[in-house]
């Protein structure tokens, strides 16, 4: 009898613990709420898309971590190989066989390999150290901060200008180049986006096409994550930040990336990563005007990929068609720019599509190809490292490398005037992203946030490109 009573008591205790665990889970979800936002009652519709805020936070953590890994790895080969047009000669492009072999000097490396790694390999911050910001992560961090601080989903030109002037140093070393630097120079003079990308104001004795450079592609992708499964809203949010530095083809390429990031929440989770990537890329391609060289570059790479042409051969073909032959209206070679426009939007967009398609959704393989493809190699790698890091999350990245990573980030390596002396954790950064999305879901999507269940309810919208 005593034994039975003990078993009953144990059973009751287990049930009580289970109930308490459920209550704590709901309590913890309730903690993930923004004190500056009024959460309104929302009755979900049958057609709404339901997304877990808790899972999304882990994915945003994966975005920041994946982007940092890919960014710093890509910096090893940044501007090592840009072709042999004009005064700058860099020799043959890298191939798959060069992974793990000695890094060769970049065009500004003064004959020395990268100081990040003597060989071409992944670069990590030690688990007990801190990831440093770079131009592929810092302005996205800044835009996230500005959205939250201004309690808005759509930044105005004045808010963008004020943010740039507050958080970016005006003098060197300020980690700005080309279009970003030109935009800042104009903001200092009182110009406000989108005038900061207008050729009327950006043309000078050096360039007349700052608006065709790569800058917006590496500063605005994050807006796609702020509007999960709704690229129409993401593009609305990203429009002015993109136009701060980009027009036409460079802007369309940036919109492609924003669309990809937003669609990452709409993939069929039962599909393989390769299938997910191809679906997202094909959907984002619909955003590109068919007459643009950006669209034609995508189609060129996609055709080669579908024909099972090796990625190195596709890269060589991209170089020949667009930089040597100036095909499809890509005429930057005729402008005789420094390094033949190695930091231009076009050639780097084509390069990024190579690593995206041939990487087939594998985090490590995609980054390896991006690192070896050439040109401004840290930018495509950071873009896809961020996207794939989001899709597989923090745990997926750790599993891919079979190791743990530092969770700390120093925005003050490149920027200034942020709280906490510029030191943040990826967890804090992801949480702020959740709060921004809460506002976007309510104000822009007219959906709802269920704090008890920890879900967003997002009304669907059929987009006509």
C-alpha positions in Angstrom: 0.0 0.0 0.0 2.8 2.4 0.9 4.5 1.6 -2.4 1.3 2.5 -4.3 1.0 5.8 -2.4 4.5 6.7 -3.3 3.9 5.9 -7.0 0.8 8.1 -6.9 2.7 10.9 -5.3 5.5 10.6 -7.9 2.9 10.6 -10.7 1.2 13.7 -9.3 4.6 15.4 -8.9 5.5 14.6 -12.6 2.1 16.1 -13.8 2.7 19.2 -11.7 6.2 19.6 -13.1 4.9 19.2 -16.6 2.2 21.8 -16.0 4.7 24.1 -14.5 7.0 23.7 -17.5 4.1 24.6 -19.8 3.4 27.7 -17.7 7.1 28.7 -17.8 7.2 28.2 -21.6 4.3 30.6 -22.0 5.9 33.0 -19.5 9.2 33.0 -21.4 7.3 33.7 -24.6 5.6 36.6 -22.9 9.0 38.0 -22.0 9.7 38.3 -25.7 7.6 41.5 -26.0 8.4 45.1 -26.8 7.5 47.5 -24.0 7.3 50.4 -26.5 4.7 48.6 -28.7 1.0 48.2 -28.0 0.0 44.7 -28.9 -3.5 44.7 -30.4 -6.0 42.0 -30.3 -6.1 40.1 -33.6 -8.4 37.3 -34.8 -6.5 35.0 -37.1 -7.9 34.3 -40.5 -7.8 30.8 -42.0 -5.6 32.0 -44.8 -3.0 33.7 -42.6 0.6 32.4 -42.5 1.6 31.4 -39.0 5.2 31.8 -38.0 6.8 31.1 -34.7 8.5 34.2 -33.2 10.6 31.9 -30.9 11.9 29.9 -33.9 12.4 33.1 -35.9 14.6 34.5 -33.2 16.9 31.5 -33.4 17.0 32.0 -37.2 18.0 35.7 -36.8 20.8 34.6 -34.5 21.9 32.3 -37.3 21.7 35.2 -39.8 24.1 37.3 -37.8 26.5 34.4 -37.0 26.4 33.1 -40.6 27.0 36.5 -42.0 30.0 37.1 -39.8 31.6 33.8 -40.7 31.1 34.3 -44.4 32.1 38.0 -44.3 35.4 37.4 -42.5 36.2 34.3 -44.6 35.5 36.2 -47.8 37.9 39.0 -46.8 40.8 36.6 -47.2 40.4 36.7 -51.0 38.7 40.1 -51.4 40.0 41.6 -54.7 42.6 38.9 -55.2 41.3 38.0 -58.6 39.5 40.6 -60.8 40.7 39.7 -64.3 43.5 41.3 -66.3 41.9 44.3 -68.0 43.7 47.6 -67.7 46.6 48.5 -65.5 45.7 46.0 -62.6 46.8 42.5 -63.4 45.9 39.6 -61.0 46.5 36.5 -63.1 44.3 33.5 -63.5 41.2 33.2 -61.3 41.1 30.8 -58.4 39.6 27.3 -58.8 38.2 24.7 -56.4 41.8 23.3 -56.0 42.9 26.5 -54.4 40.9 26.0 -51.3 43.3 25.4 -48.4 46.3 26.7 -50.4 48.3 29.9 -49.8 46.3 33.1 -50.3 47.6 35.4 -53.0 47.9 39.2 -52.6 44.9 41.4 -53.3 45.1 44.4 -55.7 46.0 46.6 -52.7 47.9 43.9 -50.7 51.4 45.3 -51.5 52.5 41.8 -52.5 51.4 40.2 -49.3 48.7 37.7 -48.6 45.8 38.5 -46.3 46.6 39.0 -42.6 43.5 37.1 -41.7 44.8 33.7 -42.9 47.9 32.6 -44.7 45.8 30.1 -46.6 42.4 30.2 -48.2 40.2 28.8 -45.4 37.3 29.7 -43.0 38.0 32.5 -40.6 36.4 32.3 -37.1 36.4 34.6 -34.1 37.5 32.4 -31.1 34.7 31.2 -28.9 35.8 33.5 -26.1 36.5 36.5 -28.3 34.4 39.0 -30.2 33.3 39.3 -33.9 34.2 42.6 -35.4 31.8 44.6 -37.5 32.6 45.2 -41.2 30.9 47.0 -44.0 28.8 43.9 -44.8 27.2 43.9 -41.3 27.5 47.3 -39.8 25.0 49.4 -41.8 22.4 46.6 -41.6 23.0 46.8 -37.8 22.5 50.5 -38.0 19.3 50.2 -40.0 17.9 47.8 -37.5 18.8 50.2 -34.7 17.2 53.1 -36.5 13.9 51.2 -37.1 13.6 50.3 -33.5 14.8 53.7 -32.0 12.4 55.6 -34.3 9.5 53.2 -33.6 8.8 52.9 -37.3 8.7 50.3 -40.1 9.5 52.8 -42.8 12.5 55.1 -42.4 12.4 58.6 -43.9 15.2 60.2 -45.8 15.9 62.5 -42.8 16.0 59.5 -40.4 18.5 57.7 -42.7 20.7 60.8 -43.1 20.6 61.6 -39.3 21.5 58.0 -38.6 24.5 58.0 -41.0 25.8 61.2 -39.6 25.5 60.0 -36.0 26.9 56.5 -36.4 29.4 56.8 -39.2 32.7 58.8 -38.9 33.1 61.5 -41.5 36.8 61.0 -41.8 38.9 58.0 -42.7 39.2 55.2 -41.6 35.4 55.0 -41.6 35.1 51.7 -43.6 33.1 53.3 -46.4 34.0 53.0 -50.1 32.6 54.2 -53.4 28.8 54.8 -53.4 28.5 54.7 -49.6 31.3 57.3 -49.2 29.8 59.5 -51.9 26.4 59.3 -50.1 27.9 60.3 -46.8 29.7 63.2 -48.4 26.4 64.4 -49.8 24.6 63.9 -46.4 27.3 66.1 -44.8 26.4 68.8 -47.3 22.7 68.5 -46.4 21.5 66.1 -49.1 18.8 63.6 -48.1 18.1 60.1 -49.7 17.2 59.4 -52.4 19.1 62.5 -53.8 22.3 60.8 -52.5 22.2 58.4 -55.4 21.0 60.8 -58.0 23.5 61.0 -60.9 23.0 64.8 -61.0 24.6 65.1 -57.6 27.0 62.1 -57.5 28.9 62.6 -60.8 32.4 63.9 -60.4 35.7 63.9 -62.1 36.3 60.3 -61.0 33.0 58.5 -61.7 29.7 59.3 -63.2 28.1 56.1 -62.1 28.4 55.7 -58.3 24.7 54.5 -58.4 25.9 51.3 -60.3 28.2 50.2 -57.5 27.7 47.2 -55.1 27.1 49.2 -51.9 23.3 48.8 -51.5 23.5 45.0 -52.0 25.4 44.6 -48.8 23.5 47.1 -46.6 19.8 46.3 -47.2 19.2 42.5 -47.4 18.1 42.5 -43.8 14.8 44.3 -44.7 13.7 41.0 -46.2 13.9 39.3 -42.8 11.8 42.2 -41.3 8.9 41.2 -43.6 8.8 37.4 -43.4 7.0 35.8 -46.4 5.9 39.3 -47.7 8.5 40.6 -50.2 6.0 43.4 -51.1 6.3 44.8 -47.7 10.1 44.2 -47.5 10.7 46.1 -50.8 8.6 48.9 -49.5 10.7 49.1 -46.3 14.0 48.8 -48.3 13.2 51.2 -51.1 14.7 54.4 -49.6 17.7 52.7 -47.9 18.5 51.1 -51.3 18.1 54.5 -53.1 20.4 56.1 -50.6 23.2 54.7 -52.8 21.8 52.8 -55.8 19.6 53.2 -58.9 18.6 51.0 -61.8 20.6 47.8 -62.1 22.3 48.1 -58.7 18.9 48.8 -57.1 17.3 45.9 -58.9 20.1 43.6 -57.7 19.5 44.8 -54.1 15.8 44.2 -54.5 16.6 40.6 -55.6 18.5 40.0 -52.4 15.7 41.6 -50.2 13.2 39.4 -52.0 15.3 36.2 -51.4 15.6 37.1 -47.7 11.8 37.6 -47.3 11.0 34.4 -49.3 13.1 32.3 -46.9 10.1 32.2 -44.6 7.9 30.9 -47.4 9.8 27.8 -48.5 8.4 24.3 -48.3 10.1 22.9 -45.2 9.7 19.4 -46.6 11.9 20.3 -49.6 15.6 19.8 -49.8 17.8 22.9 -49.5 18.7 22.8 -53.2 15.0 22.9 -54.1 14.4 25.7 -51.6 17.2 27.8 -53.0 16.1 27.3 -56.6 12.5 28.2 -55.9 13.5 31.4 -54.0 16.0 32.4 -56.8 13.5 31.8 -59.5 10.8 33.8 -57.6 13.3 36.7 -57.0 14.3 36.7 -60.7 10.7 37.8 -61.5 11.6 41.0 -59.8 14.3 41.9 -62.2 13.3 43.8 -65.4 14.0 41.5 -68.4 15.9 44.2 -70.3 18.4 44.8 -67.4 21.9 43.4 -67.5 21.2 42.2 -63.9 18.5 39.9 -65.2 20.6 38.7 -68.1 23.5 37.9 -65.8 21.2 35.8 -63.7 19.9 34.0 -66.8 23.4 33.4 -68.1 24.6 31.8 -64.9 21.3 29.8 -64.5 21.6 28.4 -68.0 25.2 27.2 -67.3 24.2 25.7 -64.0 21.3 23.8 -65.5 23.6 22.5 -68.2 26.0 21.1 -65.5 28.8 23.4 -66.6 31.5 23.5 -63.8 31.3 26.7 -61.7 34.8 27.8 -62.7 33.9 27.6 -66.3 30.8 29.6 -65.7 32.8 32.2 -63.8 35.3 32.5 -66.7 32.4 32.8 -69.1 30.8 35.6 -67.0 34.1 37.5 -67.0 34.5 37.1 -70.8 30.9 38.0 -71.7 30.5 41.0 -69.4 33.9 42.5 -68.7 35.8 41.6 -71.9 32.9 41.7 -74.4 30.7 44.1 -72.5 27.6 42.1 -73.3 24.0 42.9 -72.6 24.8 46.6 -72.0 27.3 46.1 -69.2 29.7 48.8 -70.4 31.7 49.5 -67.3 35.0 48.4 -69.0 34.7 51.3 -71.5 34.6 53.7 -68.5 38.2 52.7 -67.6 37.5 52.7 -63.9 40.1 51.7 -61.3 40.3 47.9 -61.2 37.7 47.8 -64.0 34.8 48.3 -61.6 35.8 45.3 -59.4 33.4 46.7 -56.8 30.5 47.3 -59.3 27.1 45.8 -58.7 26.9 43.9 -61.9 29.9 41.6 -62.0 29.6 40.9 -58.3 25.9 40.1 -58.7 26.7 37.6 -61.4 29.5 36.1 -59.2 27.0 35.8 -56.2 24.5 33.9 -58.3 27.3 31.4 -59.2 28.0 30.7 -55.5 24.2 30.6 -54.7 23.2 28.1 -57.4 26.3 25.9 -57.4 26.4 25.9 -53.6 22.9 24.3 -53.7 22.0 25.4 -50.2 25.0 23.9 -48.5 26.4 26.5 -46.1 30.1 25.6 -46.3 30.1 24.8 -50.1 28.3 28.1 -50.9 30.9 30.1 -49.0 33.8 28.2 -50.5 32.6 28.9 -54.0 31.9 32.5 -53.2 35.4 33.0 -51.7 37.1 31.5 -54.8 34.9 33.0 -57.5 36.7 36.4 -57.5 36.1 40.2 -57.4 34.6 41.6 -54.2 34.4 38.2 -52.7 33.4 39.1 -49.1 30.1 40.6 -50.3 28.4 37.7 -52.0 29.7 35.3 -49.3 28.3 37.6 -46.5 24.9 37.8 -48.3 24.5 34.0 -48.7 26.1 33.3 -45.4 23.4 35.4 -43.8 20.6 33.8 -45.8 21.7 30.2 -45.3 22.6 31.0 -41.6 19.0 32.2 -41.2 17.6 29.1 -42.9 19.5 26.6 -40.8 19.7 28.7 -37.6 22.4 28.8 -35.0 22.3 25.1 -34.3 22.6 24.3 -38.0 25.7 26.3 -38.3 27.3 24.7 -35.3 26.4 21.3 -36.7 28.0 22.1 -40.1 31.3 23.1 -38.5 31.0 20.8 -35.5 32.0 23.5 -33.1 30.6 26.4 -31.0 31.2 30.1 -31.9 31.5 33.4 -30.2 28.1 35.1 -29.7 29.5 38.6 -29.2 29.6 41.5 -31.8 31.5 44.8 -31.7 29.8 47.4 -33.8 32.3 50.0 -32.8 35.0 48.3 -34.8 33.6 50.3 -37.8 30.9 52.5 -36.4 30.4 54.8 -33.3 28.0 56.2 -30.7 26.0 53.0 -30.0 25.0 52.0 -26.5 27.0 49.6 -24.3 30.3 50.8 -25.9 29.2 49.0 -29.1 29.2 45.5 -27.6 26.2 43.3 -28.2 25.3 39.6 -28.4 23.7 37.9 -31.4 20.8 37.0 -29.0 20.2 40.7 -28.3 20.5 41.6 -31.9 18.0 38.9 -32.9 15.6 40.0 -30.2 15.5 43.5 -31.5 14.8 42.1 -34.9 11.7 40.3 -33.5 10.4 43.6 -32.0 10.8 45.3 -35.4 8.8 42.5 -37.0 6.1 42.8 -34.4 5.5 46.4 -35.5 5.7 45.5 -39.2 3.2 42.7 -38.8 0.7 45.0 -37.0 1.2 48.2 -38.9 2.3 47.3 -42.4 0.8 43.8 -42.8 -2.3 44.4 -40.7 -1.7 41.0 -39.1 -1.4 40.0 -35.5 1.0 39.0 -32.8 0.0 36.2 -30.3 2.3 36.6 -27.3 0.9 33.6 -25.4 1.4 31.2 -28.3 4.5 33.1 -29.5 3.3 33.4 -33.1 2.8 35.9 -35.9 -0.3 35.8 -38.1 0.6 37.2 -41.5 -2.1 37.9 -44.1 -1.0 36.5 -47.4 -0.7 38.7 -50.5 -0.4 37.6 -54.1 2.4 39.6 -55.7 2.3 40.5 -59.3 5.8 41.4 -60.6 
